């Protein structure tokens, strides 16, 4: 970690007492006393693994245990310690002004189980100016794809703004994850906090999925003329492709925002909801997302099956920006007596979430962040396709919204 040295002019009234710690100095100083350098307290933290452990797609997380190969980490000042109210105002991303506000800026890290590690070593400062909190996100982005704002007037928008925003281009295969570790205990987190709390645990960052996940399965419908049996041509039909049309393909993730960092409270201007933390890009770019197989290859035809009520998984999954409804395109193929006589048929339907999250079609709620929906496609015949969806665990959730196509 690069060491920045600053020389502070100390007022004549400041008494430097032999053998005093830096905490003692702050009691006697007429002005903030800054001793440049790092303390012996190294920055370490962990990530809560349960909330990301069920993402099984290899392309979205390294493995089914929720390990992340490359995530980004920030360690940022959250407030001044009470004995040092005269410390410089927090300025995260203007290190020439106050480097101690930002101890870790977009450090590339790796999550294995509940442990998060990075190259090199970072330490809390000797100076007792600030308390810190941590932010983590995935997948990692280089600084070229991050907007850092450090402005006293919000770049003309009114009021201060200190914010880090990651800009992603997505195609349905990326799992976007975010989390933070903060504590309201006195002096947490800082060198002083760990000195005074010898048994204090490392900061624990709780990671959350920021997108909606759709998974798909297909099954044959019943023969209306022969109860208890599938229709006659079920063995000749397969699912050829599944797409979500006109989906948001550029999204912005607000990793950290100093002015909106409160987790709760009555003033909404001081906090960000999960829905507000990730938004479509300003240009509202959209694209069609095509379902791939579980290894991220092209989807091969999947037979709808010949056993009633027996569903077959189709492909991997699609990660989407949460919306009220999705435009679903399904292409089926029916074999003929000869290969030349086979044909495709494509149908489009709106995929929506009904009860319990929406009382009716006109009062349908959003697909939710961190929720995985299993869309079941029931093929009754080549002309008629129906689908519904049940809710499977991704994060902790309750009930099972139904989806009618």
C-alpha positions as CSV (number, residue, x, y, z in Angstrom):
1,X,0.0,0.0,0.0
2,X,1.5,3.3,-1.0
3,X,2.3,5.5,2.0
4,X,1.3,9.1,1.8
5,X,3.0,11.5,4.1
6,X,1.4,14.7,5.2
7,X,2.8,17.4,7.5
8,X,0.2,18.9,9.8
9,X,0.9,22.2,11.6
10,X,0.1,21.6,15.2
11,X,-1.0,24.6,17.3
12,X,1.2,25.7,20.1
13,X,-1.3,24.5,22.6
14,X,-0.8,20.9,21.5
15,X,1.1,19.0,24.2
16,X,3.1,15.9,23.1
17,X,3.4,13.8,26.2
18,X,6.0,11.1,26.4
19,X,4.6,7.6,26.1
20,X,1.1,8.7,25.0
21,X,-0.8,6.8,22.3
22,X,-2.3,8.5,19.3
23,X,-5.7,8.3,21.1
24,X,-4.2,10.3,24.0
25,X,-2.9,12.9,21.7
26,X,-6.3,13.6,20.3
27,X,-7.5,14.5,23.8
28,X,-4.8,17.2,24.3
29,X,-4.5,18.6,20.8
30,X,-6.0,21.9,19.9
31,X,-6.1,20.8,16.3
32,X,-6.3,17.3,14.8
33,X,-2.9,15.5,15.0
34,X,-2.1,13.3,12.1
35,X,0.7,10.8,12.4
36,X,1.4,9.5,8.9
37,X,1.7,5.8,8.3
38,X,-0.2,2.6,9.0
39,X,-1.0,0.8,12.3
40,X,-0.2,-2.8,13.0
41,X,-3.9,-3.7,12.5
42,X,-4.3,-5.4,9.1
43,X,-7.5,-5.1,7.1
44,X,-9.2,-8.5,6.8
45,X,-12.8,-9.5,6.2
46,X,-15.0,-12.4,5.2
47,X,-18.1,-12.8,3.0
48,X,-21.3,-14.5,4.1
49,X,-21.5,-17.5,1.7
50,X,-25.0,-18.8,2.3
51,X,-26.7,-16.1,0.2
52,X,-24.7,-16.9,-2.9
53,X,-24.1,-20.6,-2.4
54,X,-27.1,-21.7,-4.5
55,X,-26.0,-20.1,-7.8
56,X,-24.9,-23.3,-9.6
57,X,-24.2,-22.0,-13.1
58,X,-20.4,-22.2,-13.8
59,X,-20.5,-19.1,-16.0
60,X,-21.9,-16.9,-13.2
61,X,-19.9,-18.1,-10.2
62,X,-16.8,-20.3,-10.2
63,X,-18.6,-23.3,-8.6
64,X,-21.8,-24.4,-6.9
65,X,-20.4,-23.4,-3.5
66,X,-20.6,-19.8,-4.4
67,X,-16.9,-19.1,-4.8
68,X,-16.1,-16.0,-6.8
69,X,-12.9,-15.9,-8.9
70,X,-12.7,-12.1,-9.1
71,X,-14.7,-9.7,-7.0
72,X,-14.1,-6.0,-6.3
73,X,-13.6,-4.7,-2.8
74,X,-13.7,-1.1,-1.3
75,X,-12.8,0.0,2.2
76,X,-14.2,3.5,2.7
77,X,-14.7,5.9,5.6
78,X,-18.2,6.0,6.9
79,X,-17.9,8.7,9.5
80,X,-15.5,10.5,11.9
81,X,-14.6,9.2,15.3
82,X,-16.1,11.3,18.0
83,X,-12.8,12.5,19.4
84,X,-11.7,13.8,16.0
85,X,-14.6,15.8,14.7
86,X,-12.0,18.3,13.5
87,X,-10.7,15.7,11.0
88,X,-10.9,16.6,7.3
89,X,-14.3,16.0,5.7
90,X,-14.6,12.6,4.0
91,X,-13.6,12.6,0.4
92,X,-13.5,9.0,-0.9
93,X,-12.1,9.4,-4.4
94,X,-9.9,12.5,-4.2
95,X,-6.8,11.0,-2.6
96,X,-4.7,14.2,-3.0
97,X,-7.3,15.8,-0.7
98,X,-7.6,13.1,1.9
99,X,-6.2,9.6,1.2
100,X,-7.3,8.2,4.6
101,X,-10.9,8.3,3.4
102,X,-10.4,5.5,1.0
103,X,-8.2,2.7,2.1
104,X,-9.0,0.2,-0.6
105,X,-10.2,1.3,-4.0
106,X,-11.6,-1.5,-6.3
107,X,-9.1,-4.1,-5.1
108,X,-9.4,-7.4,-7.0
109,X,-10.2,-10.2,-4.5
110,X,-11.2,-13.8,-4.5
111,X,-13.9,-15.5,-2.4
112,X,-13.4,-19.1,-1.3
113,X,-16.1,-20.3,1.0
114,X,-16.5,-17.5,3.6
115,X,-12.9,-16.2,3.2
116,X,-12.0,-13.2,1.0
117,X,-8.4,-12.7,0.0
118,X,-6.4,-10.3,-2.1
119,X,-2.8,-9.7,-3.1
120,X,-0.7,-7.5,-0.8
121,X,-1.5,-6.1,2.6
122,X,-3.7,-3.2,3.7
123,X,-3.7,-1.6,7.2
124,X,-5.9,0.7,9.1
125,X,-4.2,4.1,9.6
126,X,-2.5,5.0,12.8
127,X,-4.5,8.3,12.8
128,X,-7.8,7.9,14.6
129,X,-9.8,10.1,12.2
130,X,-12.4,7.8,10.7
131,X,-14.5,4.6,11.0
132,X,-14.7,2.4,7.9
133,X,-17.0,0.0,6.1
134,X,-16.6,-2.4,3.3
135,X,-18.3,-2.9,-0.1
136,X,-18.0,-5.9,-2.3
137,X,-19.3,-6.6,-5.8
138,X,-19.1,-9.2,-8.6
139,X,-18.1,-9.6,-11.4
140,X,-15.0,-7.4,-11.0
141,X,-14.7,-4.5,-13.4
142,X,-11.6,-2.5,-14.3
143,X,-11.6,1.2,-13.4
144,X,-12.4,2.1,-17.1
145,X,-15.9,0.7,-16.5
146,X,-16.5,2.5,-13.2
147,X,-17.6,6.1,-12.6
148,X,-16.1,7.7,-9.5
149,X,-17.8,10.8,-8.2
150,X,-16.1,13.1,-5.7
151,X,-17.9,16.4,-5.7
152,X,-19.0,18.9,-3.1
153,X,-22.0,20.0,-5.2
154,X,-22.9,16.8,-6.9
155,X,-21.4,18.0,-10.2
156,X,-24.0,20.7,-10.4
157,X,-26.9,18.5,-9.4
158,X,-27.1,20.0,-5.9
159,X,-25.6,18.8,-2.7
160,X,-22.4,16.6,-2.3
161,X,-22.0,13.3,-4.0
162,X,-19.4,10.6,-3.4
163,X,-20.2,7.5,-5.3
164,X,-18.8,4.5,-7.2
165,X,-20.9,3.1,-10.0
166,X,-20.0,0.0,-12.1
167,X,-21.3,-0.1,-15.7
168,X,-22.1,-3.6,-17.0
169,X,-23.1,-4.9,-20.4
170,X,-25.1,-8.2,-19.9
171,X,-26.5,-10.9,-22.1
172,X,-28.3,-13.1,-19.6
173,X,-25.3,-15.2,-18.5
174,X,-23.8,-12.8,-15.9
175,X,-24.7,-12.9,-12.2
176,X,-24.3,-9.5,-10.6
177,X,-23.7,-9.6,-6.8
178,X,-23.3,-6.9,-4.3
179,X,-22.9,-6.5,-0.5
180,X,-21.5,-4.5,2.3
181,X,-20.1,-4.9,5.8
182,X,-20.9,-2.1,8.2
183,X,-21.2,-1.9,12.0
184,X,-22.7,0.9,14.1
185,X,-20.5,0.0,17.2
186,X,-18.3,2.6,18.5
187,X,-15.2,3.1,16.3
188,X,-16.1,0.2,14.0
189,X,-14.2,-0.4,11.9
190,X,-10.8,1.0,12.7
191,X,-7.5,0.2,14.3
192,X,-8.8,1.6,17.5
193,X,-11.9,-0.6,17.4
194,X,-9.9,-3.8,17.1
195,X,-7.4,-2.7,19.8
196,X,-10.3,-2.1,22.2
197,X,-12.2,-5.2,21.2
198,X,-9.7,-8.0,21.2
199,X,-12.3,-10.6,20.4
200,X,-14.0,-8.6,17.6
201,X,-14.8,-10.6,14.6
202,X,-13.7,-9.7,11.1
203,X,-16.1,-7.6,9.1
204,X,-18.6,-9.9,7.4
205,X,-20.0,-8.8,4.1
206,X,-23.4,-10.2,3.1
207,X,-23.6,-10.7,-0.6
208,X,-26.9,-10.6,-2.5
209,X,-27.9,-11.4,-6.0
210,X,-29.0,-8.2,-7.8
211,X,-30.8,-9.8,-10.8
212,X,-33.7,-12.1,-11.4
213,X,-33.0,-15.6,-12.5
214,X,-35.2,-17.6,-14.9
215,X,-34.8,-21.4,-15.4
216,X,-36.9,-23.5,-17.7
217,X,-38.4,-27.0,-17.9
218,X,-40.7,-28.6,-20.4
219,X,-43.4,-31.3,-20.2
220,X,-46.0,-32.8,-22.5
221,X,-49.7,-32.0,-22.1
222,X,-52.6,-34.4,-21.8
223,X,-54.5,-35.9,-24.7
224,X,-58.0,-34.3,-24.5
225,X,-59.4,-37.4,-26.0
226,X,-57.5,-39.9,-23.8
227,X,-57.4,-38.9,-20.2
228,X,-54.2,-39.8,-18.4
229,X,-52.2,-40.1,-21.6
230,X,-50.0,-37.6,-23.5
231,X,-51.2,-36.4,-26.9
232,X,-50.3,-38.6,-29.8
233,X,-47.4,-36.6,-31.4
234,X,-45.6,-35.7,-28.2
235,X,-42.7,-37.9,-29.1
236,X,-42.1,-35.9,-32.2
237,X,-41.8,-32.4,-30.6
238,X,-38.8,-30.7,-29.1
239,X,-37.9,-27.3,-27.8
240,X,-35.4,-25.7,-30.2
241,X,-34.8,-22.3,-28.6
242,X,-36.0,-20.0,-25.8
243,X,-35.4,-16.2,-25.8
244,X,-36.3,-13.2,-23.7
245,X,-36.8,-10.4,-26.1
246,X,-36.0,-6.7,-25.7
247,X,-34.4,-7.1,-22.3
248,X,-32.2,-4.5,-20.6
249,X,-28.6,-5.2,-21.7
250,X,-26.8,-2.3,-19.9
251,X,-27.2,-1.8,-16.2
252,X,-25.5,0.4,-13.6
253,X,-24.6,-0.9,-10.1
254,X,-24.1,1.7,-7.4
255,X,-21.5,-0.1,-5.3
256,X,-21.1,2.7,-2.7
257,X,-22.7,6.1,-2.0
258,X,-21.6,8.2,0.9
259,X,-24.7,10.5,1.0
260,X,-27.1,7.5,0.7
261,X,-25.3,4.9,2.9
262,X,-28.0,4.6,5.7
263,X,-29.5,1.1,5.9
264,X,-32.7,2.3,7.5
265,X,-34.4,5.5,8.7
266,X,-37.3,7.8,7.8
267,X,-35.4,9.9,5.3
268,X,-35.4,8.1,1.9
269,X,-32.8,10.6,0.6
270,X,-30.2,9.1,2.8
271,X,-30.5,5.4,1.8
272,X,-30.7,3.2,-1.3
273,X,-33.1,0.3,-1.7
274,X,-31.8,-2.8,-3.5
275,X,-34.0,-1.8,-6.5
276,X,-32.4,1.7,-6.5
277,X,-28.9,0.3,-6.3
278,X,-29.1,-1.3,-9.7
279,X,-30.7,0.5,-12.6
280,X,-30.8,0.4,-16.4
281,X,-28.3,2.6,-18.1
282,X,-29.4,6.0,-19.2
283,X,-29.6,5.1,-22.8
284,X,-32.1,2.3,-22.1
285,X,-30.2,-0.2,-24.3
286,X,-32.1,-3.4,-24.9
287,X,-31.3,-6.7,-26.7
288,X,-32.6,-10.3,-27.1
289,X,-31.2,-12.8,-24.6
290,X,-30.9,-16.4,-25.8
291,X,-31.0,-19.3,-23.4
292,X,-27.7,-21.3,-23.5
293,X,-27.0,-24.8,-22.2
294,X,-25.5,-25.3,-18.7
295,X,-21.9,-25.0,-20.1
296,X,-22.8,-21.7,-21.9
297,X,-22.8,-23.4,-25.3
298,X,-25.6,-23.3,-27.9
299,X,-28.8,-25.0,-26.8
300,X,-29.5,-28.4,-28.4
301,X,-33.1,-29.5,-29.0
302,X,-34.8,-30.9,-25.9
303,X,-37.6,-33.4,-26.4
304,X,-40.8,-32.5,-24.5
305,X,-41.1,-36.1,-23.3
306,X,-43.8,-38.7,-23.5
307,X,-44.7,-39.2,-19.8
308,X,-47.5,-37.1,-18.4
309,X,-46.4,-34.6,-15.6
310,X,-42.7,-35.5,-16.1
311,X,-40.7,-32.3,-16.7
312,X,-37.3,-32.0,-18.4
313,X,-34.9,-29.2,-17.7
314,X,-34.1,-27.0,-20.7
315,X,-30.7,-25.3,-20.8
316,X,-29.0,-23.3,-18.1
317,X,-30.6,-20.0,-16.9
318,X,-31.1,-16.4,-17.8
319,X,-30.1,-13.6,-15.4
320,X,-32.2,-10.5,-16.1
321,X,-32.8,-7.0,-14.8
322,X,-36.0,-7.2,-12.6
323,X,-39.0,-6.0,-14.6
324,X,-42.8,-6.3,-14.4
325,X,-43.0,-8.7,-17.2
326,X,-40.8,-10.4,-19.8
327,X,-41.5,-11.1,-23.5
328,X,-40.8,-14.8,-23.9
329,X,-40.2,-16.4,-27.3
330,X,-40.3,-20.2,-27.7
331,X,-39.4,-22.1,-30.8
332,X,-40.6,-25.7,-31.1
333,X,-39.7,-28.3,-33.8
334,X,-41.9,-31.1,-35.0
335,X,-40.5,-34.0,-36.8
336,X,-42.1,-35.2,-40.1
337,X,-42.2,-38.5,-41.8
338,X,-38.9,-37.4,-43.4
339,X,-36.4,-34.7,-42.3
340,X,-37.6,-32.5,-45.1
341,X,-41.2,-32.6,-43.7
342,X,-40.2,-31.4,-40.2
343,X,-41.0,-27.8,-39.3
344,X,-40.6,-25.1,-36.7
345,X,-43.2,-23.0,-35.0
346,X,-42.4,-19.9,-32.9
347,X,-44.7,-18.3,-30.3
348,X,-44.4,-15.2,-28.2
349,X,-46.0,-14.7,-24.8
350,X,-45.7,-12.3,-21.9
351,X,-44.2,-13.9,-18.8
352,X,-45.7,-12.3,-15.7
353,X,-45.8,-12.9,-11.9
354,X,-49.2,-13.4,-10.5
355,X,-50.3,-14.1,-6.9
356,X,-49.2,-13.8,-4.2
357,X,-47.0,-10.9,-5.3
358,X,-49.7,-9.6,-7.7
359,X,-53.4,-9.8,-7.1
360,X,-54.3,-9.9,-10.7
361,X,-52.9,-9.4,-14.2
362,X,-53.6,-5.6,-13.9
363,X,-51.8,-5.6,-10.5
364,X,-48.8,-7.7,-11.3
365,X,-45.7,-7.1,-9.3
366,X,-42.1,-7.1,-10.4
367,X,-40.0,-10.1,-10.8
368,X,-37.8,-9.8,-7.8
369,X,-34.1,-9.5,-7.2
370,X,-32.4,-12.6,-5.9
371,X,-35.3,-14.9,-6.7
372,X,-35.1,-17.8,-9.1
373,X,-38.2,-18.7,-11.1
374,X,-38.7,-22.1,-12.7
375,X,-40.7,-21.6,-15.8
376,X,-42.6,-24.8,-16.8
377,X,-43.6,-25.0,-20.5
378,X,-46.4,-27.4,-21.1
379,X,-46.8,-28.3,-24.7
380,X,-50.3,-29.6,-25.4
381,X,-49.9,-29.7,-29.2
382,X,-47.9,-27.9,-31.8
383,X,-50.4,-25.1,-32.0
384,X,-51.0,-24.5,-28.3
385,X,-48.3,-23.8,-25.8
386,X,-48.9,-23.0,-22.1
387,X,-46.5,-22.3,-19.3
388,X,-46.4,-21.5,-15.6
389,X,-43.6,-20.9,-13.2
390,X,-42.9,-22.0,-9.6
391,X,-40.5,-20.4,-7.2
392,X,-37.3,-22.2,-6.3
393,X,-34.8,-21.1,-3.6
394,X,-32.0,-18.8,-4.6
395,X,-32.0,-16.6,-1.6
396,X,-34.4,-17.2,1.3
397,X,-38.0,-16.7,0.0
398,X,-41.5,-17.7,0.7
399,X,-44.5,-18.8,-1.4
400,X,-44.5,-19.6,-5.1
401,X,-45.7,-17.0,-7.6
402,X,-47.5,-18.4,-10.7
403,X,-46.8,-17.3,-14.2
404,X,-49.2,-17.6,-17.0
405,X,-48.1,-17.5,-20.7
